[in-house]
């Protein structure tokens, strides 16, 4: 398969995956919890207002490879924001 065709297929797949990723609502959360087990990393998200107990919102289980990939993506996306936030203090 020629490179141009491969690139077009990749682009279409990525566009379709992005449509799927944004097809549902985003749930508000202001607290997160991470626990590790033999199967991977469990990320749980809750929302807490005032002094009340947090309310469970969502949780996902990621393999260690997926958790590391998420860590790398977040680190890359947030590095400029983190630099601005830490220098503003």
Secondary structure, DSSP 8 states (H G I E B T S, - for coil): --HHHHHHHHHHHHHHHHHHHTSS-----SEEEEEEETTEEEEEEEE--TTS--EEEEEEEE-HHHHHHHHHHHHHHHHHHHHHHHH--
